[in-house]
Amino acid sequence: MRFRLLKPRELARTLRLTARHRPEEVEEYLEDHAEEWSALAEAAPGDAADILESISEEAAGELLTELDADDAAELLEELRDELAAEILSEMSTQEAAGLLTEMEPEDAADILAAVEDEARVEQLLDEMDTQSAADVRSLLAYAPDSAGGLMTTDVASVPLGFTAGEAIERIRQLQEELEYLSYVYVVDDDARLKGVISFRDLVFARPGKGLDEVMIADPVSVQTGTDREIVAELVQRYNLVAIPVVNHDGVLQGMVAAEEIIEAIQQEASEDFAASVGAGAEETVYTEVGRSVRMRLPWLMLNLVLALAVAFAIERQTHVISREPVLAALMPVIALLGGNGGAQSLAVVIRGLATDSVPRSRVFEILGRQASVGLINGLALAVFSGLVTFALISAAIFTAAAPALDVAIIVSLAALANLTIAATVGTGIPLVMRRLGFDPALASSIFLTLITDVVGFGGFLVVASVFL
């Protein structure tokens, strides 16, 4: 490959695209051109991180060790936490700990939280700089999906008695240590949060004016244990760029920035989707095989048991199918309609619960509204499916022993019943899960499928036994 005439950023983009299709060639090129790799990593760390994600972990680890500690640490911060953890596992303990020391404490904590071997985590922490290790340990004590797990401890805070001019001078001294300067937090002598002022308002305030005159007192804040969903809701409700984090005594601990909140919302959505189908909420495409099996297998076993319940419902009505074989071809149609209708209600309710727009006082109203949607859709599809069935049998496209009208009525009634029940159940399952204290998305589609299949197959045959 000939890339030597390209500028670092152009080279980064070209190699990133090439690595997706021919990773071995990119590995070989970068190993032979160490200077270009260093320049690339410094100029375009985001693209360089994409390249590392496309090549083998062993090669990525070797390329990282060729960089300056600052550049290598910045690249690790750009990588997915799981992949960064795997790359560190390919390095010696001393090399990995050195990189973690150079990183921001919150980023290092996120990566270490993705390391499954606890003994390895302790080795890395013991090898890190004492102060860095202490900062990371304090963050690892919080749940990853809590405000404490999302926050950065590098915040701009100034004493309550300062003037605007003194506060600006203090921030000027700390500028190299601060990554976020959207807000300046005002604290008392015991470091308790008392107010907040935007950096813009601070700059335009008269130098001699006291902070207590320009700050917003008692700002919106969260505690370290606050769930990320609540953090995201507060940031959205009050249109914040970041939100301060305090402990039970009101002492400022850090802040959660907007980018962390966006990432948390995306992760929450992906976890809900995975949980709804019985996959591990924390599972990714890079999760170790044994762990993925342990997370999925119990739900698949449950799915098997529930499927046997559906099979039992069908077996009880096989005499009906023997009298009218065309019913065997029509049964899946009813089950499919119910499954899709129920999934629509399920998705709407889970999204409402995720955004905290389903208050408990309006549960029955929401349940009734979704049941009405299912009923109206059921009526429309009952008429349409009945007409189509009647036409297909009358035209001899479907062969039936019974009159076409009878079979059409059976299909219509079954479609109406299944869609109405599916919409109601799809709404009710996540609401019941929340009531019981579980994640509303937890394997909800598995239970929905059971009910729609039982009604779709078993209910369909029960209706058929009445008319035939």
C-alpha positions, 0 to 999 in steps of 0.5 A, spaced: 500 500 500 502 507 498 500 512 503 506 515 504 504 522 501 498 523 504 497 528 510 496 524 517 488 526 517 487 523 510 492 517 512 487 516 518 481 516 514 484 512 508 487 506 513 480 506 517 476 505 511 481 500 508 482 496 515 474 494 515 476 490 509 483 488 509 485 489 516 492 485 516 494 489 510 493 495 515 497 492 521 503 490 516 503 497 514 503 501 521 508 496 524 513 498 518 511 505 519 512 507 526 513 515 525 507 515 520 502 511 526 505 516 531 503 522 527 496 519 525 495 518 532 496 525 535 493 528 529 486 524 529 485 520 535 478 518 533 480 515 526 486 512 529 481 508 535 477 506 529 483 503 526 485 499 532 477 497 533 478 493 526 485 490 527 486 484 532 487 486 539 494 483 539 496 488 534 492 494 537 496 493 543 503 493 540 501 499 536 499 502 542 506 501 546 509 504 540 506 511 542 507 516 547 503 515 553 499 521 552 497 519 545 496 512 547 492 514 553 487 518 549 486 513 544 484 508 549 479 513 551 476 513 544 475 506 544 469 502 546 470 500 554 470 492 552 475 493 547 480 497 551 480 492 556 481 487 552 487 490 549 490 492 556 490 484 557 495 484 551 500 488 555 504 487 561 501 490 567 506 495 568 505 498 561 497 497 562 497 501 568 502 506 566 496 508 560 491 508 565 495 513 570 495 518 564 487 517 563 482 521 566 480 517 572 473 516 570 475 514 563 480 509 567 474 507 571 470 505 565 475 501 562 477 497 569 469 496 570 469 492 563 475 487 565 472 481 568 478 478 572 478 482 578 485 480 580 487 483 574 484 489 576 487 489 583 494 488 579 493 494 575 490 499 580 496 497 585 501 498 579 498 505 578 500 512 581 498 512 588 493 518 587 490 516 580 489 509 583 485 512 589 481 516 584 479 510 580 477 506 586 473 511 588 469 511 582 469 504 581 465 504 588 459 506 584 454 502 580 456 504 572 449 506 571 449 511 577 450 518 577 457 516 581 459 511 575 458 517 570 461 523 573 467 526 572 471 529 578 474 534 575 470 540 576 470 547 576 469 549 584 470 556 587 469 558 595 462 562 596 466 568 599 469 569 592 468 575 587 467 574 580 474 576 579 477 572 584 473 566 581 476 567 574 483 567 577 482 561 580 479 557 574 485 560 570 490 557 575 486 550 574 485 550 567 489 545 565 486 540 570 479 542 567 476 538 561 469 541 562 468 549 563 460 550 562 459 551 569 462 553 575 460 551 582 460 555 588 461 551 595 461 553 602 467 551 607 465 544 607 465 543 600 457 543 600 454 545 593 451 552 594 450 555 587 452 554 580 454 560 575 455 559 567 462 560 565 459 565 560 455 569 566 462 569 570 466 572 565 461 578 564 460 579 571 463 585 574 470 583 577 468 586 584 461 582 584 460 577 590 459 570 587 452 570 591 450 575 587 450 572 580 450 565 582 443 561 581 442 558 589 440 551 590 441 548 583 438 542 581 443 536 583 443 529 583 446 524 588 452 519 587 447 513 587 441 516 582 440 512 576 442 514 570 435 514 567 433 520 572 439 523 571 438 524 563 430 526 565 433 532 569 438 534 564 432 534 559 427 537 563 431 543 565 435 544 559 442 543 562 449 542 559 451 538 565 449 536 572 452 536 579 453 530 583 453 530 591 453 525 596 448 525 602 451 531 606 450 535 599 458 535 598 460 536 591 463 530 588 463 531 581 459 532 575 455 528 569 457 532 562 452 532 557 456 527 552 456 522 558 448 522 559 447 521 551 452 515 551 448 513 557 441 514 554 444 510 548 446 504 552 440 504 556 436 503 550 440 498 547 440 494 554 432 495 554 432 492 547 437 486 549 433 485 555 426 485 551 428 478 547 432 475 553 439 477 551 444 479 556 443 487 558 450 488 558 452 483 553 455 486 546 458 482 540 465 482 543 462 478 550 466 472 551 462 466 549 461 462 555 458 469 559 454 470 553 451 463 553 450 463 561 446 470 560 442 467 554 441 460 555 436 461 561 431 465 557 431 460 551 430 454 556 424 458 559 422 460 551 422 452 550 417 451 556 412 456 554 413 454 547 411 447 549 405 450 552 403 453 546 404 446 543 399 443 548 394 448 546 394 446 539 394 438 541 388 439 544 384 441 538 388 437 533 381 433 531 379 440 528 385 440 524 383 433 521 376 435 519 378 442 516 386 442 514 386 449 511 386 451 518 393 449 519 395 454 514 391 459 517 393 459 524 400 462 523 397 468 520 392 470 526 398 468 531 403 473 526 398 479 526 397 478 534 404 478 535 406 484 531 400 488 534 402 486 541 409 488 539 407 495 537 404 496 544 409 493 548 414 498 544 410 504 545 409 503 553 417 501 554 419 507 551 414 511 555 416 508 561 424 509 559 422 517 559 418 516 565 412 519 562 407 513 564 405 515 571 402 510 576 396 514 576 394 513 569 396 506 568 389 504 567 387 510 562 393 508 558 391 500 558 384 502 556 387 507 550 392 501 548 386 496 548 382 501 544 387 501 539 387 494 539 380 493 538 379 498 532 385 495 529 382 488 530 375 490 527 379 493 521 383 487 520 377 482 522 373 485 516 379 485 511 382 478 513 375 475 512 374 478 505 381 475 503 379 468 506 373 468 503 375 470 496 381 465 496 377 459 498 371 461 493 376 462 487 379 455 489 386 457 491 385 455 498 381 448 499 376 447 504 371 442 506 367 447 510 363 453 506 368 459 505 363 463 509 364 459 515 372 459 515 372 467 513 368 468 520 372 464 524 378 467 521 375 474 522 373 473 529 380 470 531 383 476 528 379 480 532 380 477 539 388 476 538 389 483 536 385 486 542 388 481 547 395 482 544 395 490 544 392 489 552 397 484 554 403 488 550 401 494 554 400 490 561 406 486 561 411 492 562 407 495 567 406 489 571 414 488 571 415 495 573 410 494 579 413 488 581 420 491 581 423 488 575 426 492 569 419 493 564 423 490 558 426 484 561 424 478 557 417 482 555 417 479 548 418 472 550 412 473 555 408 476 549 409 471 544 407 466 549 400 469 550 399 471 542 401 464 540 396 461 545 391 465 543 393 465 536 393 458 535 389 455 541 384 460 540 383 460 533 382 452 533 377 453 539 373 458 535 373 453 529 371 448 533 364 452 535 363 453 527 365 447 524 
